């Protein structure tokens, strides 16, 4: 089976603009534009490009980071007694420190 060069195909049929931030690309910085598979399946490469979007390196990394975060972070908390809370309050003593400094 012939390997499809989906990046070159995507560059032929899609505008050279990041689909997330809207940054324009030219031949000079085109290497910073990547093909993102909308369904996250790199083997799904329809010739019409319906599973692709062009993203800059930064937006592409962000997209995959958000997907990884979503796998690990809960979207809702059904057990409120077990939820993680912070006990550190970095500005708790700020008013006292500022008033002492004025003296």
SENUVEX-824065 format. One record per residue: residue number from 1; residue in one letter; z, x, y of N, C-alpha, C in turn. Coordinates in nm, 3 decimals. Example, Ala and Ser with C-alpha at 12.3 -4.5 7.8 and 13.67 -1.06 7.14 Angstrom:
SENUVEX-824065
{pt 1, 'A', {0.780, 1.319, -0.569}, {0.780, 1.230, -0.450}, {0.780, 1.320, -0.330}}
{pt 2, 'S', {0.708, 1.285, -0.225}, {0.714, 1.367, -0.106}, {0.787, 1.290, 0.003}}
***
This chain:
SENUVEX-824065
{pt 1, 'X', {0.000, 0.085, -0.119}, {0.000, 0.000, 0.000}, {0.000, 0.089, 0.124}}
{pt 2, 'X', {-0.084, 0.059, 0.219}, {-0.098, 0.137, 0.341}, {0.020, 0.113, 0.435}}
{pt 3, 'X', {0.079, 0.222, 0.483}, {0.190, 0.211, 0.576}, {0.137, 0.166, 0.713}}
{pt 4, 'X', {0.200, 0.068, 0.770}, {0.160, 0.017, 0.901}, {0.232, 0.096, 1.009}}
{pt 5, 'X', {0.157, 0.147, 1.104}, {0.217, 0.215, 1.219}, {0.246, 0.107, 1.324}}
{pt 6, 'X', {0.358, 0.039, 1.305}, {0.388, -0.076, 1.388}, {0.414, -0.039, 1.533}}
{pt 7, 'X', {0.458, 0.083, 1.561}, {0.482, 0.122, 1.700}, {0.350, 0.125, 1.778}}
{pt 8, 'X', {0.251, 0.192, 1.721}, {0.121, 0.196, 1.789}, {0.061, 0.057, 1.802}}
{pt 9, 'X', {0.076, -0.025, 1.699}, {0.026, -0.162, 1.705}, {0.098, -0.241, 1.814}}
{pt 10, 'X', {0.230, -0.224, 1.822}, {0.307, -0.295, 1.924}, {0.267, -0.250, 2.065}}
{pt 11, 'X', {0.243, -0.121, 2.081}, {0.202, -0.069, 2.212}, {0.064, -0.120, 2.253}}
{pt 12, 'X', {-0.019, -0.154, 2.154}, {-0.152, -0.208, 2.186}, {-0.146, -0.354, 2.230}}
{pt 13, 'X', {-0.052, -0.432, 2.172}, {-0.054, -0.576, 2.197}, {0.055, -0.626, 2.293}}
{pt 14, 'X', {0.157, -0.543, 2.318}, {0.266, -0.587, 2.405}, {0.264, -0.509, 2.536}}
{pt 15, 'X', {0.308, -0.571, 2.645}, {0.314, -0.498, 2.773}, {0.420, -0.388, 2.766}}
{pt 16, 'X', {0.396, -0.278, 2.834}, {0.485, -0.162, 2.832}, {0.602, -0.183, 2.927}}
{pt 17, 'X', {0.682, -0.281, 2.895}, {0.798, -0.319, 2.974}, {0.913, -0.344, 2.877}}
{pt 18, 'X', {1.033, -0.298, 2.913}, {1.149, -0.325, 2.829}, {1.178, -0.475, 2.832}}
{pt 19, 'X', {1.186, -0.534, 2.714}, {1.210, -0.677, 2.703}, {1.350, -0.720, 2.746}}
{pt 20, 'X', {1.439, -0.624, 2.768}, {1.575, -0.658, 2.808}, {1.599, -0.630, 2.956}}
{pt 21, 'X', {1.578, -0.507, 3.000}, {1.609, -0.472, 3.139}, {1.489, -0.481, 3.232}}
{pt 22, 'X', {1.368, -0.494, 3.178}, {1.249, -0.510, 3.260}, {1.190, -0.380, 3.315}}
{pt 23, 'X', {1.241, -0.267, 3.272}, {1.191, -0.137, 3.320}, {1.047, -0.117, 3.274}}
{pt 24, 'X', {0.961, -0.071, 3.366}, {0.820, -0.043, 3.336}, {0.804, 0.097, 3.279}}
{pt 25, 'X', {0.706, 0.112, 3.191}, {0.678, 0.241, 3.130}, {0.531, 0.278, 3.149}}
{pt 26, 'X', {0.507, 0.408, 3.159}, {0.371, 0.462, 3.169}, {0.354, 0.563, 3.056}}
{pt 27, 'X', {0.238, 0.626, 3.050}, {0.214, 0.727, 2.948}, {0.315, 0.840, 2.953}}
{pt 28, 'X', {0.364, 0.871, 3.073}, {0.456, 0.983, 3.092}, {0.592, 0.959, 3.025}}
{pt 29, 'X', {0.645, 0.839, 3.034}, {0.777, 0.810, 2.977}, {0.770, 0.711, 2.860}}
{pt 30, 'X', {0.654, 0.693, 2.804}, {0.634, 0.595, 2.697}, {0.716, 0.627, 2.572}}
{pt 31, 'X', {0.750, 0.753, 2.553}, {0.830, 0.790, 2.436}, {0.970, 0.727, 2.439}}
{pt 32, 'X', {1.012, 0.681, 2.556}, {1.144, 0.618, 2.570}, {1.141, 0.468, 2.538}}
{pt 33, 'X', {1.024, 0.418, 2.505}, {1.009, 0.276, 2.471}, {1.004, 0.262, 2.319}}
{pt 34, 'X', {1.091, 0.180, 2.264}, {1.099, 0.165, 2.119}, {1.064, 0.023, 2.077}}
{pt 35, 'X', {1.029, 0.010, 1.951}, {1.000, -0.121, 1.894}, {1.127, -0.173, 1.826}}
{pt 36, 'X', {1.170, -0.289, 1.869}, {1.287, -0.353, 1.809}, {1.240, -0.470, 1.724}}
{pt 37, 'X', {1.291, -0.476, 1.602}, {1.260, -0.588, 1.514}, {1.361, -0.699, 1.543}}
{pt 38, 'X', {1.310, -0.810, 1.586}, {1.396, -0.922, 1.628}, {1.489, -0.969, 1.516}}
{pt 39, 'X', {1.439, -0.967, 1.393}, {1.522, -1.011, 1.280}, {1.597, -0.895, 1.214}}
{pt 40, 'X', {1.591, -0.777, 1.275}, {1.658, -0.655, 1.228}, {1.607, -0.608, 1.091}}
{pt 41, 'X', {1.489, -0.653, 1.051}, {1.429, -0.611, 0.925}, {1.307, -0.525, 0.956}}
{pt 42, 'X', {1.323, -0.394, 0.942}, {1.215, -0.302, 0.978}, {1.093, -0.314, 0.887}}
{pt 43, 'X', {1.107, -0.385, 0.775}, {0.994, -0.405, 0.685}, {0.912, -0.529, 0.723}}
{pt 44, 'X', {0.965, -0.612, 0.811}, {0.895, -0.733, 0.853}, {0.808, -0.701, 0.974}}
{pt 45, 'X', {0.682, -0.670, 0.948}, {0.590, -0.626, 1.053}, {0.463, -0.710, 1.054}}
{pt 46, 'X', {0.471, -0.835, 1.098}, {0.350, -0.917, 1.104}, {0.251, -0.857, 1.204}}
{pt 47, 'X', {0.123, -0.860, 1.173}, {0.023, -0.796, 1.259}, {0.015, -0.857, 1.400}}
{pt 48, 'X', {0.062, -0.980, 1.417}, {0.058, -1.040, 1.550}, {0.176, -0.995, 1.638}}
{pt 49, 'X', {0.269, -0.918, 1.581}, {0.381, -0.866, 1.659}, {0.490, -0.967, 1.687}}
{pt 50, 'X', {0.491, -1.078, 1.616}, {0.587, -1.183, 1.646}, {0.733, -1.145, 1.614}}
{pt 51, 'X', {0.753, -1.039, 1.537}, {0.889, -0.993, 1.507}, {0.928, -0.871, 1.590}}
{pt 52, 'X', {0.846, -0.833, 1.684}, {0.871, -0.712, 1.763}, {0.899, -0.746, 1.908}}
{pt 53, 'X', {0.978, -0.660, 1.969}, {0.988, -0.657, 2.114}, {1.006, -0.511, 2.153}}
{pt 54, 'X', {0.951, -0.474, 2.265}, {0.966, -0.338, 2.313}, {1.092, -0.329, 2.397}}
{pt 55, 'X', {1.176, -0.231, 2.365}, {1.300, -0.209, 2.438}, {1.310, -0.060, 2.472}}
{pt 56, 'X', {1.368, -0.031, 2.588}, {1.394, 0.109, 2.621}, {1.503, 0.161, 2.527}}
{pt 57, 'X', {1.517, 0.291, 2.521}, {1.616, 0.351, 2.432}, {1.756, 0.295, 2.454}}
{pt 58, 'X', {1.792, 0.277, 2.581}, {1.927, 0.231, 2.615}, {1.950, 0.087, 2.570}}
{pt 59, 'X', {1.855, 0.001, 2.598}, {1.870, -0.140, 2.558}, {1.863, -0.154, 2.406}}
{pt 60, 'X', {1.782, -0.070, 2.342}, {1.772, -0.075, 2.196}, {1.905, -0.034, 2.133}}
{pt 61, 'X', {1.965, 0.072, 2.183}, {2.097, 0.113, 2.134}, {2.200, 0.004, 2.159}}
{pt 62, 'X', {2.195, -0.057, 2.276}, {2.289, -0.163, 2.310}, {2.272, -0.283, 2.216}}
{pt 63, 'X', {2.150, -0.319, 2.187}, {2.123, -0.432, 2.097}, {2.183, -0.408, 1.960}}
{pt 64, 'X', {2.165, -0.288, 1.907}, {2.219, -0.259, 1.774}, {2.370, -0.243, 1.777}}
{pt 65, 'X', {2.424, -0.192, 1.886}, {2.569, -0.180, 1.899}, {2.633, -0.318, 1.902}}
{pt 66, 'X', {2.571, -0.410, 1.974}, {2.626, -0.546, 1.980}, {2.621, -0.613, 1.843}}
{pt 67, 'X', {2.515, -0.586, 1.768}, {2.504, -0.644, 1.635}, {2.613, -0.588, 1.543}}
{pt 68, 'X', {2.638, -0.458, 1.553}, {2.745, -0.398, 1.472}, {2.882, -0.450, 1.513}}
{pt 69, 'X', {2.903, -0.461, 1.644}, {3.031, -0.514, 1.693}, {3.053, -0.656, 1.643}}
{pt 70, 'X', {2.949, -0.736, 1.641}, {2.961, -0.875, 1.598}, {3.002, -0.885, 1.452}}
{pt 71, 'X', {2.963, -0.786, 1.372}, {3.002, -0.788, 1.231}, {3.151, -0.761, 1.213}}
{pt 72, 'X', {3.208, -0.683, 1.304}, {3.347, -0.640, 1.289}, {3.446, -0.719, 1.374}}
{pt 73, 'X', {3.402, -0.771, 1.485}, {3.493, -0.842, 1.574}, {3.488, -0.992, 1.547}}
{pt 74, 'X', {3.602, -1.057, 1.544}, {3.603, -1.202, 1.521}, {3.548, -1.274, 1.644}}
{pt 75, 'X', {3.475, -1.381, 1.619}, {3.421, -1.459, 1.731}, {3.519, -1.566, 1.777}}
{pt 76, 'X', {3.608, -1.606, 1.691}, {3.713, -1.700, 1.728}, {3.836, -1.670, 1.644}}
{pt 77, 'X', {3.948, -1.710, 1.695}, {4.074, -1.680, 1.628}, {4.136, -1.811, 1.581}}
{pt 78, 'X', {4.136, -1.833, 1.452}, {4.193, -1.956, 1.400}, {4.343, -1.945, 1.378}}
{pt 79, 'X', {4.393, -1.823, 1.361}, {4.535, -1.803, 1.340}, {4.592, -1.733, 1.462}}
{pt 80, 'X', {4.640, -1.810, 1.559}, {4.684, -1.753, 1.686}, {4.809, -1.667, 1.672}}
{pt 81, 'X', {4.887, -1.687, 1.568}, {5.008, -1.606, 1.550}, {4.975, -1.463, 1.509}}
{pt 82, 'X', {4.859, -1.442, 1.450}, {4.822, -1.309, 1.402}, {4.726, -1.236, 1.495}}
{pt 83, 'X', {4.696, -1.292, 1.610}, {4.600, -1.227, 1.699}, {4.659, -1.100, 1.760}}
{pt 84, 'X', {4.572, -1.006, 1.788}, {4.615, -0.880, 1.846}, {4.643, -0.899, 1.994}}
{pt 85, 'X', {4.756, -0.848, 2.036}, {4.789, -0.855, 2.178}, {4.827, -0.716, 2.225}}
{pt 86, 'X', {4.812, -0.695, 2.351}, {4.850, -0.566, 2.408}, {4.989, -0.577, 2.469}}
{pt 87, 'X', {5.063, -0.470, 2.460}, {5.195, -0.471, 2.521}, {5.202, -0.368, 2.635}}
{pt 88, 'X', {5.095, -0.295, 2.653}, {5.091, -0.194, 2.759}, {5.040, -0.259, 2.888}}
{pt 89, 'X', {5.115, -0.244, 2.995}, {5.073, -0.296, 3.124}, {5.071, -0.178, 3.222}}
{pt 90, 'X', {4.955, -0.120, 3.244}, {4.945, 0.004, 3.322}, {4.990, -0.010, 3.467}}
{pt 91, 'X', {4.983, -0.128, 3.527}, {5.018, -0.145, 3.668}, {5.152, -0.219, 3.686}}
{pt 92, 'X', {5.226, -0.225, 3.580}, {5.352, -0.299, 3.583}, {5.445, -0.248, 3.694}}
{pt 93, 'X', {5.452, -0.120, 3.714}, {5.546, -0.058, 3.806}, {5.480, -0.016, 3.937}}
{pt 94, 'X', {5.359, -0.057, 3.961}, {5.283, -0.011, 4.077}, {5.349, -0.048, 4.209}}
{pt 95, 'X', {5.393, -0.171, 4.224}, {5.457, -0.212, 4.350}, {5.580, -0.129, 4.381}}
{pt 96, 'X', {5.659, -0.102, 4.281}, {5.778, -0.019, 4.301}, {5.740, 0.122, 4.344}}
{pt 97, 'X', {5.642, 0.179, 4.277}, {5.597, 0.315, 4.312}, {5.541, 0.321, 4.454}}
{pt 98, 'X', {5.464, 0.221, 4.493}, {5.407, 0.218, 4.628}, {5.514, 0.200, 4.734}}
{pt 99, 'X', {5.610, 0.114, 4.708}, {5.715, 0.092, 4.808}, {5.805, 0.216, 4.820}}
{pt 100, 'X', {5.827, 0.290, 4.714}, {5.905, 0.413, 4.722}, {5.831, 0.520, 4.799}}
{pt 101, 'X', {5.700, 0.524, 4.785}, {5.620, 0.623, 4.854}, {5.621, 0.601, 5.005}}
{pt 102, 'X', {5.627, 0.475, 5.049}, {5.628, 0.442, 5.191}, {5.759, 0.484, 5.258}}
{pt 103, 'X', {5.866, 0.495, 5.184}, {5.998, 0.527, 5.240}, {6.006, 0.668, 5.285}}
***
